[in-house]
Amino acid sequence: MEAAVKPASLLDVLKTVLSGFIGVRRKSDHERAPLKPAHIVVAAVVLVALFIFTLLAIVRIVTR
């Protein structure tokens, strides 16, 4: 009998994407919960946009 696999939560997806940004991820993280590629892509795009807007805001504050 196979145990039911719990789907990945939003926090699991964010942890995966953020650890990918800095390049650190353990093998056990890969096996914890099945991640849907669409969720990872959406989270990555949102976090990249947030990062870019943060950098732009810092530059605007510093150059005033």
Backbone torsions as a table, in degrees:
resi	resn	phi	psi	omega
1	MET	NA	132.8	-176.7
2	GLU	-96.3	136.0	179.2
3	ALA	-74.1	147.6	178.7
4	ALA	-70.0	135.0	-179.4
5	VAL	-91.6	125.5	-179.7
6	LYS	-77.5	129.8	178.9
7	PRO	-67.8	155.5	-178.5
8	ALA	-70.0	139.7	177.0
9	SER	-87.0	171.7	177.3
10	LEU	-60.3	-38.1	178.7
11	LEU	-64.4	-39.2	176.7
12	ASP	-61.9	-42.0	179.6
13	VAL	-66.1	-44.1	179.6
14	LEU	-64.2	-40.5	176.9
15	LYS	-60.8	-42.1	-179.3
16	THR	-63.6	-46.4	-178.2
17	VAL	-68.1	-43.7	180.0
18	LEU	-65.3	-38.7	177.4
19	SER	-68.7	-29.8	174.6
20	GLY	-68.6	-33.7	177.6
21	PHE	-61.6	-40.0	-178.2
22	ILE	-96.6	-6.0	173.5
23	GLY	82.7	24.7	-179.2
24	VAL	-125.0	122.2	176.1
25	ARG	-159.1	130.8	179.5
26	ARG	-83.0	156.5	178.8
27	LYS	-62.6	-35.2	-179.3
28	SER	-64.5	-26.2	177.7
29	ASP	-67.5	-30.8	179.2
30	HIS	-66.9	-30.2	-172.4
31	GLU	-97.8	-3.6	-174.0
32	ARG	-67.5	-57.5	-177.9
33	ALA	-141.6	142.4	178.8
34	PRO	-70.1	127.0	-178.9
35	LEU	-104.6	138.5	177.2
36	LYS	-86.7	133.0	-178.4
37	PRO	-57.3	-35.8	-179.8
38	ALA	-62.9	-38.8	179.1
39	HIS	-65.3	-39.7	-179.8
40	ILE	-67.2	-42.2	-179.5
41	VAL	-63.8	-45.6	-179.8
42	VAL	-63.1	-45.7	179.7
43	ALA	-63.3	-40.5	-179.9
44	ALA	-65.2	-43.6	179.3
45	VAL	-63.0	-43.6	179.3
46	VAL	-63.6	-44.4	-178.9
47	LEU	-69.1	-35.6	176.3
48	VAL	-65.7	-43.7	177.4
49	ALA	-61.4	-42.5	178.0
50	LEU	-62.6	-40.6	178.2
51	PHE	-63.6	-44.5	180.0
52	ILE	-64.6	-45.0	179.3
53	PHE	-64.4	-34.3	176.6
54	THR	-65.7	-44.4	177.4
55	LEU	-62.1	-43.1	177.6
56	LEU	-61.7	-40.7	178.9
57	ALA	-65.2	-40.9	178.3
58	ILE	-63.6	-43.7	179.4
59	VAL	-62.9	-42.5	179.6
60	ARG	-64.9	-38.7	179.1
61	ILE	-66.9	-42.2	-176.9
62	VAL	-70.8	-36.5	-175.6
63	THR	-85.8	2.7	176.8
64	ARG	-80.7	NA	NA
